[in-house]
Amino acid sequence: MHLRYILIIISFFFSFAIKANELETHPIFAGGYQEAVFSVSDIEAQVKFYTEVAGWEILSEGNVSQRLIEAYSLPKNTNAREVVMGNSGTKRGFIRLIEFVDVDQVQIRSSAQSWDTGGIFDVNFRVLSMQEKFKEMQKYDWQSASDPVEFSFGPFVVKEWLPRGPDGIVFAMIERVQPPLEGWPNLREMSRLFNATQVVADIEEAKDFYIDKLGFKIYLEHKGASSKEGPNVLGLPHNLTTKIDREVYILHPTGVNEGSVEILSFDGAVGRDFSALAVPPNLGILMLRFPVYDIDDIHQLSIDKNIEVIFPPMKVGLDPYGEIDLMAVKGPGGVWLEFYENND
């Protein structure tokens, strides 16, 4: 073969290899989720709770953009107020509280058991003293199927409590027992959000969505039942804890536990499915918002991977981030995920 053609072929494959490598190393996601969005019935009461009990501060407040109202397929005259709360000194793991005015609403996961599927089950906080927060939050009428429980989870020993509060919102409150917690200098009352759990009916489908389609990495996985009968944070009957297997994966764009998503399935415990209710303006944990480097990339990825796009990229003002490009997709169990790119 003529040397010129050999060089052309070599050049072609070399360029292809570089582009392929760029595709593998160029990230789409700029980390885990930045914030969780809650639909609440009394925004003033919620702001008071996060200020006094969580020790958080208001980062921004105002009215929800009419562009978002329309993207959520709500009537154009719908009004909604929002307040963004954050753990002081942190740059992510926020909660955006939204109160929709004069619209029909139901709780997304009304009276749900931990094995009921659909929507987002809980969001995770760290606490320094579980007993202190347990007593304090009971005064605000947060209740649970069990008191705090200490147990082993993968390589960790933790104390955990899953209280349910107003609008059916569930927290996973976690105190690390062993190994000692490091790297959380701003943990005083309640930490930033760092994980969110979905209970899914089909764990393989959920893994396909997050791992195969979105490219998330596994931070932790755990399979099996409890080693002994007795109290458990999930509210399972004490005599069934060793008989009902659970499968858990904590997933994140780069494989860390920072704005991660936890998918959980039960083998032998079947409940209701709330997937159809996990839409605005219903009350509860509405969605997670992930920052991305290129909104067009994630939009095209969604199309290529047959991910349902709720609304395509659009420009919208979203404090405290300013003007952004925002889109939404639907994931396992009807969960809404929103992706945004900063225009700064």
C-alpha positions as CSV (number, residue, x, y, z in Angstrom):
1,M,0.0,0.0,0.0
2,H,1.2,3.5,-0.8
3,L,2.9,5.2,2.2
4,R,0.5,8.2,1.8
5,Y,-2.6,6.0,2.3
6,I,-1.0,4.2,5.2
7,L,-0.3,7.5,6.9
8,I,-3.9,8.7,6.2
9,I,-5.3,5.4,7.7
10,I,-3.0,5.7,10.7
11,S,-4.0,9.4,11.2
12,F,-7.7,8.5,11.0
13,F,-7.5,5.8,13.6
14,F,-5.3,8.0,15.8
15,S,-7.9,10.8,15.6
16,F,-10.7,8.4,16.3
17,A,-8.9,7.0,19.4
18,I,-8.4,10.6,20.7
19,K,-12.0,11.5,20.2
20,A,-13.2,8.2,21.8
21,N,-10.9,8.9,24.8
22,E,-12.2,12.5,25.0
23,L,-15.7,11.1,25.2
24,E,-14.7,8.7,28.0
25,T,-12.9,11.4,30.0
26,H,-15.0,14.5,29.3
27,P,-17.6,14.5,32.1
28,I,-21.2,15.6,31.6
29,F,-22.1,16.0,35.2
30,A,-20.5,18.7,37.4
31,G,-20.9,16.5,40.5
32,G,-23.8,15.1,42.3
33,Y,-27.1,16.8,42.8
34,Q,-26.9,20.4,43.9
35,E,-30.3,20.7,45.6
36,A,-33.5,18.9,46.4
37,V,-36.8,20.6,45.7
38,F,-39.6,20.2,48.2
39,S,-43.3,21.2,47.6
40,V,-44.6,22.3,51.0
41,S,-48.0,23.5,52.3
42,D,-46.6,26.1,54.8
43,I,-43.4,27.7,53.7
44,E,-43.0,30.0,56.7
45,A,-43.2,27.0,59.1
46,Q,-40.6,25.1,57.1
47,V,-38.2,28.1,57.0
48,K,-38.6,28.3,60.8
49,F,-37.8,24.6,61.2
50,Y,-34.7,24.7,59.0
51,T,-33.5,27.9,60.7
52,E,-34.1,26.8,64.3
53,V,-33.6,23.0,64.2
54,A,-31.2,22.5,61.3
55,G,-29.2,25.7,61.9
56,W,-29.5,26.6,58.2
57,E,-29.8,30.0,56.6
58,I,-31.8,31.5,53.7
59,L,-29.8,31.7,50.5
60,S,-32.5,33.3,48.3
61,E,-36.2,33.8,48.1
62,G,-38.8,35.0,45.6
63,N,-41.4,33.8,43.2
64,V,-41.1,30.7,41.0
65,S,-40.5,31.7,37.3
66,Q,-43.6,31.6,35.1
67,R,-41.5,29.7,32.6
68,L,-41.1,26.9,35.1
69,I,-44.8,27.0,36.0
70,E,-45.6,26.4,32.3
71,A,-42.9,23.7,31.9
72,Y,-44.6,21.9,34.8
73,S,-47.9,22.0,32.8
74,L,-49.6,24.1,35.5
75,P,-52.1,26.8,34.7
76,K,-50.4,30.0,33.5
77,N,-52.0,32.0,36.4
78,T,-50.5,29.7,39.0
79,N,-48.4,31.5,41.7
80,A,-45.7,29.9,43.7
81,R,-43.2,31.2,46.2
82,E,-39.8,29.7,46.9
83,V,-37.1,29.9,49.5
84,V,-33.7,28.2,49.2
85,M,-32.1,27.0,52.4
86,G,-28.5,25.8,53.0
87,N,-26.2,24.7,55.7
88,S,-24.0,27.7,56.4
89,G,-20.5,27.5,54.9
90,T,-21.4,24.8,52.3
91,K,-21.8,25.3,48.6
92,R,-24.2,22.5,47.7
93,G,-26.8,20.1,49.3
94,F,-29.4,22.8,49.4
95,I,-33.2,22.5,49.8
96,R,-35.5,24.6,47.7
97,L,-38.9,25.0,49.4
98,I,-41.8,25.8,47.1
99,E,-45.3,26.7,48.1
100,F,-47.8,26.6,45.2
101,V,-50.9,28.8,45.8
102,D,-54.5,27.8,45.1
103,V,-53.8,24.6,43.3
104,D,-55.1,21.1,43.9
105,Q,-52.4,19.0,45.7
106,V,-52.0,15.6,47.3
107,Q,-49.1,14.2,49.2
108,I,-46.8,12.2,46.8
109,R,-46.1,9.5,49.3
110,S,-49.1,9.7,51.7
111,S,-48.9,7.4,54.7
112,A,-46.2,5.5,52.9
113,Q,-44.3,2.5,54.3
114,S,-40.6,2.3,53.6
115,W,-41.1,-0.5,51.1
116,D,-43.7,1.5,49.0
117,T,-42.2,2.5,45.7
118,G,-42.4,5.6,43.5
119,G,-40.9,9.1,43.8
120,I,-38.1,10.0,46.3
121,F,-38.3,8.2,49.6
122,D,-35.9,10.4,51.7
123,V,-33.0,12.8,51.7
124,N,-30.0,12.2,54.0
125,F,-28.4,14.5,56.6
126,R,-25.6,13.9,59.0
127,V,-25.9,14.8,62.7
128,L,-23.4,14.9,65.5
129,S,-25.8,13.7,68.2
130,M,-28.7,11.5,67.1
131,Q,-30.2,11.5,70.6
132,E,-30.3,15.2,70.8
133,K,-31.9,15.6,67.4
134,F,-34.3,12.8,68.1
135,K,-35.7,14.6,71.1
136,E,-35.7,18.0,69.5
137,M,-37.5,16.9,66.3
138,Q,-40.2,15.0,68.3
139,K,-41.2,18.4,69.7
140,Y,-41.9,19.5,66.1
141,D,-44.0,16.4,65.6
142,W,-41.6,14.4,63.4
143,Q,-42.5,10.7,63.9
144,S,-41.2,7.4,62.6
145,A,-41.9,3.7,62.4
146,S,-38.9,3.2,64.8
147,D,-36.7,5.0,67.2
148,P,-33.0,5.5,66.1
149,V,-31.2,2.2,65.5
150,E,-27.5,1.5,65.4
151,F,-26.3,-1.0,62.7
152,S,-23.6,-1.9,60.3
153,F,-23.9,-0.7,56.7
154,G,-21.1,-1.9,54.4
155,P,-17.8,-0.7,56.1
156,F,-19.6,1.7,58.4
157,V,-21.3,1.6,61.8
158,V,-24.0,4.2,62.0
159,K,-27.0,5.4,64.1
160,E,-30.0,6.2,61.8
161,W,-33.5,7.5,62.2
162,L,-36.1,7.9,59.4
163,P,-38.6,10.6,60.7
164,R,-41.6,11.7,58.7
165,G,-42.6,15.4,58.9
166,P,-45.0,17.8,57.3
167,D,-46.2,17.0,53.8
168,G,-45.0,13.4,54.1
169,I,-41.3,14.4,53.7
170,V,-38.9,11.8,55.2
171,F,-35.4,12.4,56.4
172,A,-32.6,9.9,56.9
173,M,-30.8,11.3,59.9
174,I,-27.4,9.6,60.3
175,E,-24.8,9.7,63.0
176,R,-21.5,8.0,62.1
177,V,-20.2,5.8,64.9
178,Q,-17.3,4.1,63.1
179,P,-14.9,4.9,61.5
180,P,-14.8,8.5,62.8
181,L,-16.4,11.0,60.4
182,E,-13.9,13.3,58.7
183,G,-14.2,16.2,56.2
184,W,-17.4,17.8,57.5
185,P,-16.2,21.1,59.1
186,N,-19.6,22.7,58.8
187,L,-21.6,20.0,60.6
188,R,-23.1,21.7,63.6
189,E,-26.8,20.9,63.8
190,M,-27.8,19.2,60.6
191,S,-25.4,18.8,57.6
192,R,-26.0,19.6,54.0
193,L,-27.9,17.0,52.0
194,F,-25.5,14.4,50.7
195,N,-27.7,11.5,49.5
196,A,-31.3,10.8,48.4
197,T,-33.1,7.4,48.4
198,Q,-35.5,5.9,46.0
199,V,-37.4,2.7,46.7
200,V,-37.8,0.9,43.4
201,A,-39.8,-2.0,42.2
202,D,-37.1,-3.2,39.7
203,I,-33.5,-2.7,40.8
204,E,-32.1,-3.8,37.5
205,E,-34.1,-1.2,35.6
206,A,-33.0,1.5,38.1
207,K,-29.3,0.4,37.7
208,D,-29.7,0.5,33.9
209,F,-31.0,4.0,34.1
210,Y,-28.4,5.4,36.4
211,I,-25.3,3.3,35.5
212,D,-25.8,2.3,31.9
213,K,-27.6,5.3,30.6
214,L,-26.4,8.2,32.7
215,G,-23.0,6.8,33.5
216,F,-23.1,6.9,37.3
217,K,-20.5,5.0,39.2
218,I,-21.1,2.7,42.2
219,Y,-20.0,4.1,45.6
220,L,-21.4,1.4,47.7
221,E,-23.5,-1.8,47.3
222,H,-25.1,-4.0,49.8
223,K,-27.3,-7.1,49.5
224,G,-29.0,-9.3,52.0
225,A,-31.2,-9.3,55.1
226,S,-30.4,-8.3,58.6
227,S,-28.2,-10.6,60.6
228,K,-30.6,-10.7,63.5
229,E,-34.2,-10.1,64.3
230,G,-35.3,-7.0,66.1
231,P,-35.6,-3.2,65.7
232,N,-34.7,-1.7,62.3
233,V,-34.9,1.8,60.8
234,L,-37.1,0.5,57.9
235,G,-40.0,-0.4,60.2
236,L,-40.1,-4.1,59.1
237,P,-41.7,-6.5,61.6
238,H,-39.0,-7.6,64.0
239,N,-39.4,-11.3,63.2
240,L,-39.0,-10.7,59.4
241,T,-35.8,-8.6,59.3
242,T,-33.7,-11.8,58.7
243,K,-36.1,-13.0,56.0
244,I,-36.6,-9.9,53.7
245,D,-33.6,-9.3,51.6
246,R,-32.7,-5.7,50.6
247,E,-30.5,-4.7,47.7
248,V,-28.9,-1.2,47.9
249,Y,-26.7,0.8,45.5
250,I,-25.4,4.3,46.2
251,L,-24.6,5.9,42.8
252,H,-22.9,9.1,41.8
253,P,-21.5,10.6,38.5
254,T,-18.0,10.1,39.8
255,G,-18.6,7.4,42.5
256,V,-18.5,9.4,45.7
257,N,-21.1,10.0,48.4
258,E,-21.7,13.7,47.7
259,G,-25.1,14.5,46.1
260,S,-25.5,10.8,45.4
261,V,-28.6,8.7,44.7
262,E,-29.4,5.5,46.6
263,I,-31.7,2.9,45.0
264,L,-33.2,0.4,47.3
265,S,-35.4,-2.7,46.6
266,F,-37.1,-5.2,48.9
267,D,-37.4,-8.9,48.2
268,G,-40.5,-10.2,49.9
269,A,-42.2,-6.9,50.9
270,V,-44.5,-5.4,48.4
271,G,-46.5,-2.2,48.9
272,R,-48.1,0.7,47.1
273,D,-46.6,2.5,44.1
274,F,-46.7,6.3,44.1
275,S,-45.0,6.9,40.8
276,A,-48.0,8.6,39.2
277,L,-48.1,11.2,42.0
278,A,-44.5,12.2,41.8
279,V,-45.2,15.4,39.8
280,P,-45.6,19.1,40.6
281,P,-47.4,20.6,42.4
282,N,-48.0,17.6,44.7
283,L,-46.6,17.8,48.2
284,G,-43.3,16.2,49.3
285,I,-39.9,15.7,47.7
286,L,-40.4,16.7,44.1
287,M,-37.1,16.3,42.4
288,L,-33.3,16.5,42.5
289,R,-31.3,19.1,40.5
290,F,-27.9,18.2,39.0
291,P,-25.4,20.7,37.6
292,V,-24.0,19.7,34.2
293,Y,-21.2,21.1,32.0
294,D,-23.2,21.1,28.8
295,I,-27.0,20.9,28.8
296,D,-27.0,20.0,25.1
297,D,-24.9,17.0,25.8
298,I,-27.2,15.7,28.5
299,H,-30.2,16.4,26.3
300,Q,-28.7,14.4,23.4
301,L,-27.7,11.6,25.7
302,S,-31.3,11.4,27.0
303,I,-32.6,11.1,23.5
304,D,-29.9,8.6,22.5
305,K,-30.6,6.5,25.6
306,N,-34.4,6.6,25.3
307,I,-34.8,8.5,28.5
308,E,-38.1,10.3,28.8
309,V,-37.6,14.1,28.5
310,I,-40.2,16.0,30.4
311,F,-39.2,19.3,29.0
312,P,-36.1,20.2,26.8
313,P,-33.5,22.8,27.7
314,M,-34.8,26.2,28.3
315,K,-33.4,29.4,29.7
316,V,-34.8,30.4,33.1
317,G,-33.8,32.6,36.1
318,L,-33.1,30.4,39.1
319,D,-31.7,32.2,42.2
320,P,-29.1,31.9,43.7
321,Y,-27.5,30.6,40.4
322,G,-28.7,33.4,38.1
323,E,-29.8,32.6,34.5
324,I,-29.4,28.9,33.7
325,D,-30.3,26.4,31.0
326,L,-32.6,23.8,32.6
327,M,-34.2,20.5,31.4
328,A,-36.0,17.6,33.1
329,V,-36.3,13.9,32.6
330,K,-38.2,11.1,34.2
331,G,-36.5,8.2,35.8
332,P,-37.4,5.0,37.6
333,G,-40.5,5.1,39.8
334,G,-41.6,8.3,38.1
335,V,-38.8,10.3,39.8
336,W,-38.1,13.8,38.3
337,L,-34.5,14.7,37.7
338,E,-33.6,18.2,36.5
339,F,-30.2,19.1,34.9
340,Y,-29.0,22.6,34.6
341,E,-26.0,24.5,33.1
342,N,-24.9,27.8,34.5
343,N,-24.6,30.6,32.0
344,D,-22.0,32.6,34.0
